[in-house]
Amino acid sequence: MANILAVGIATIDIINRVNGYPHEDDEIRAISQSIRRGGNATNTLVVLSQLGHQCAWSGVLIDESDAAIVKHDLDVHQISYRFCKQLSTGKLPTSYITVSKSTGSRTIVHYRDCPELDFHFFHSKIWLALTGFILKVEMSMSSTKCCDG
């Protein structure tokens, strides 16, 4: 199986299911609510991990209470977050998702108080790790004998 590193965001998804969408200025009750980790990069890694790949995520991880949701879910799926940039201030990106029971459609409002993973961090931390991995693979491939003989 492969070693895979995904670079992107992890979000907190707050999902409210409603019977139908409200009109502007209406107030309705949700029929259920769930809170979970989301984000394209980490969602993809969960699937790849379930297929047996060794996965790691690189993104910005903020030291705040919602980070426990992200870390716990990644731990459950054995996804490393050692390549993350750790910040002490800010808020993890949060998606407020309203799902209509009657139509199945969804509306997402996204809030972000989190900087992008910057090039300097990527180059200084991740590139060195990847370069070491690539050199290790190249060295093991060069010591493999060719099928000709």
C-alpha positions, 0 to 999 in steps of 0.5 A: 500500500502507498504512503499518502500525504494530503495538504488542505484544510480540516473543518468542523461541520455542524449539520442541521437537518430540517423538515424544509428550508425556512423563508427569510426571517423565519425561525424553525427547529432542526429535527437533528444535529451532528458535529463532525470533522470535515474538509476535502483533504481529511475526508479523502484521507479517511477513505484512503486509510480505510483502503489500507494506505498509510496516510498523513495530513498537512494543514493548519491546526489551531489549539482550540477546543474544536481541534479535539474533534479533528484529532480524535477522528484522525486518530481513529482512522490512523491518520498522522497530523505530525506535518500540521502547522500548529497555531495558538490563536484563531478558529478552525474553519467551520461549516454550518450545513442545513439539510432539507429532509423534504428535498435532500438539498443542502446549504453551507455557510462557511466561517474561517478565521484560520490562515492558509498553510504558507509556502515557508512552512511547507518548504521548510518542514514538509519538503524536507520530509518528502525529500527524505522519503523520495531519496529513500525510495530511490535508494531502495529502487537502485539496489533492486536488480533488473528483470533482465538478469 
